[in-house]
Amino acid sequence: MSWWNFTKAVFHGEHKLAPMTWVAAVATVVYTISPLDFIPELFLGPLGLADDLGLWAVLIALAAKEKSRYEVSVHGGEYVKATRLS
């Protein structure tokens, strides 16, 4: 199942995201664009991006978990083992 199909399912209401995923998504975007920062880029340069990247990593992990949950629901509750493309 592709990310594109998962995204369409979310926007068309076929899959409901967990409330925590929505909260994390909104918080990540707001924190990234807000001028307030735990580790300011102004003083620490590229190291200041670490907190922003950490939040995006958490959001990506939550999105991957939601996608897995969607795949299980589409396949009738069966676990589908992913195969590696080589």
Phi, psi and omega in degrees: 000134184270162176296327180297314178296320178297315180297317177298319180298322179293313183289334179269001177081011179282339177225128180262123179286149176296145180304324181296328178293318177296316179299316180296320180295313180295315181297321180295314180295314180298315181295322181294321183269349182284149180285345179275140186210143176289319177239096186290134178293331182300322183265326187250004178061222183301332178297334179292345178278353184300318181292322177296314180296324178298318178295319178295325178295318177297317180296319178296320178296318178295320179295320178296321178295319178296320179296319177297318178298321178294316180299320178296319181292326180290324183269025174070032178082004178274146175277128180251118181280129179283144176251145182272132177274130178232000000 
